[in-house]
Amino acid sequence: MRSTLLILNTLGWSAVVTVNALANILPINGYTTGELSDKYPNLFTPAGFTFSIWGVIYLGLLAFVSFSMYNARSSEKNTGTELIGLWFFISCLANVGWILAWHYQLVGLSVCIMFVLLFSLIQIYRNLGVGIRAVSPAEKYMVHAPFSIYLGWITVATVANITALLVHWNWRGWGLPANFWTAAAILLATLVALYILNRTNDFFFVLVLVWAFFGILYKREYQDPNPYPVITTTAIACGLLLLYRFFRNRAYHKNPAYF
């Protein structure tokens, strides 16, 4: 079973990296991923440089696959590969499926697939026991950390994808301004992060959300012609709150499973 999972994980990672590269090199259906994002303008989408985190995610997932290869002949039971099971391969299929749906402008379908990707990463996160199960430093940083970063970013991406769908539907926000809904979305993401902090004190998950909030702040402050003080204030306050709660938890709870 372990060797089968290793083969599937390697194929899955290769497919994800290949399809994501082709999406912007060809590009698929004549648009890059970023160009399609620009077709659904909204105040939640962060600055373009923020998406460089995908490089970190793919390198982290490569570290996971490499670590799995290294431990393939280990007699140790309940390794990260076994705990994850088929969920990583499912997440890879969802990632590829999302790229295809997005590039063919099937926005509603892309949201459905995004939820599959999010759910698969939640299952991986729970099965690994990130921040709960004490593991070796190698496994902590080559298995747990990559999936913390991945889950954190897909949490943000899910909100962004839903926002793009609402723009696609020409949703008017029930008469409330867009900056109100953007601030509400930031608050929602913050509540999710606080829940994660209370359970696992996951530094990498929180860091990803702070990075996304910084991207939103930067775009609103320096790339938009109009000021959005509600959004920028919310982004700053929520980012600082998450960092404060992380360091506070770290000081008061000496859990060896924490990062």
Secondary structure, DSSP 4 states (H G I P E B T S, - for coil): -HHHHHHHHHHHHHHHHHHHHHHHHTTGGG--HHHHHHTS--SSS--GGGGGHHHHHHHHHHHHHHHHHHTTT---SS-HHHHHTTHHHHHHHHHHHHHHHHHTT-HHHHHHHHHHHHHHHHHHHHHHTTTTS---HHHIIIIIHHHHHHHHHHHHHHHHHHHHHHHHTT--GGG--HHHHHHHHHHHHHHHHHHHHHHH--HHHHHHHHHHHHHHHHIIIIISSS--HHHHHHHHHHHHHHHHHHHHHHHH---TT--
